[in-house]
Amino acid sequence: MSVVWAQLYVPNPSDPTRFDHKGIHAFLVPIRDLATRTPLPGVTIKNCGSKSGLNGVDNGRLWFSHVRVPRHMCLDKYGGVNEQGEYESFFENNDQRFGGQLVNLSEGRVGLSISSDNISKTALTIAIRYGQTRRQFGARQVGGLETLIMDYKLHQRRLYPLLAQTYAQHFAARAIARLKDADKSDLKLLKQFHVISSGLKSLHTWHLLDTLQATREACGGQGLKSSNRIGQMKADCDVMATYEGDNQVMLITVAKGCINDFTPSKIPALATFSPFLFASQNFSDATLLSSKFQLDLFQHHIYASAQRLHAAIASSRAHAKAQGTTTLDMGLDKILDIHSALSQEFARAVIEHYILSEFISAETLSSSSTSSNGPSSPLTLVRQLHALWKLDMDQNMIRRRYLDESIQERIRDLVGGLLHRVHENVTPLVDAWGVPDHLLGPIAHDWVQANVPEGSQDI
């Protein structure tokens, strides 16, 4: 049995010779004979063959030719045909109904975001625990111990910003997951769920791939050993950037879904959001570390990138009109593709702001319910590192010159200090993820014992 998405056409009530299009619907379609397991008439099945990774999942292709299914095999949660042959749906039109059906895909994207975060936690736990016991170079005296590689600032810069982003994404994914049970007739919530889940899927899976590469390198040759898991996770997770929606396309989905929420008339005091609004101010370190400053700057990036994208859209439409191009030939999809760089910058700004906002909400909730609050709480340190690392590394923000060079240099210095403070708290931060021991590679436990002659293979 297979679930097949297909376009539904039903006879027009006034003219049975015509058919009305009702949009995409899901159908249960039998594909094999239950006794012989061979494909049913009209069904062709082919295996996709071996893949570079994720071979535990068997992928195939289906072709259908004049396959008939009973009416009751239509999954009619959002609309279907009754016994009288009449179409019924509580949605007013095809677009609304399609939006409701997209929730099923959106839930899959939320699941991918959470899965990506969990795998990132696993890889980081392996790499950080290995770094806390693996010594290399730096013996201060004859017979002295070499330096733990996790004590090197270079190693901390390699892994701790990834840890911080994984924490931030954890809270964002849980926040959007709570929306999946929202009222399906609330179109505004459905749109938010679809748009944000699409963007999170892109950023979370890209972050996972970056994390797996960084942790593989951080473990040196041990990262290549299959038993230490990171290499195999890399092979299996690479496809996450593709399935459930290509990541680049998903960001265009975000831009299309959000751009009309940030029209010039809806952006407060747009004229005050000049490129040098933040550059002309002399901020203290406390301000740069504050959640308000960080969230305000991320919000400003949304407004500024939306302004640039709207200007590009208006310019393209004016040019198309002057050339006599029809509206159909120059629709929003076409324009967003033409200005894909601006579209993706805007989409990233929206999703990065959502991630930071949810992180700050979780931080506030944590500080109000525990004694570990204040500017030195581990969660606050991680949030500060996450936001300032983004400001230090995001090329779009740097190119737009929201902050002048002296402030950018101070942010880099603050990042260095935060790496040290996170290092002092990294063990409980990693342990808090609760990755089960059996999911970790041997080097996360006793890497020396894992490599003694008795445990090694003969050559």
Secondary structure, 3 states (H helix, E strand, C coil): CEEEEEEEEEECCCCCCCEEEEEEEEEEECCECCCCCCECCCEEEEECCCCCCCCCCCCEEEEECCCCCCHHHEECCCCEECCCCCEECCCCCHHHHHHHHHHHHHHHHHHHHHHHHHHHHHHHHHHHHHHCCCECCCCCCCCCCCCEHHHCHHHHHHHHHHHHHHHHHHHHHHHHHHHHHCCCCCHHHHHHHHHHHHHHHHHHHHHHHHHHHHHHHHCHHHHHCHHHCHHHHHHHHHHHHCCCCCHHHHHHHHHHHHHHHHCHHHCCCHHHCCCCCCCCCCCCHHHHHCHHHHHHHHHHHHHHHHHHHHHHHHHHHHHHHHCCCCCCCCCHHHHHHHCHHHHHHHHHHHHHHHHHHHHHHHHHHHHHHCCCCCCCCHHHHHHHHHHHHHHHHCHHHHHHCCCCHHHHHHHHHHHHHHHHHHHHHHHHHHHCCCCCHHHCCHHHCCHHHHCCHHHCCCC
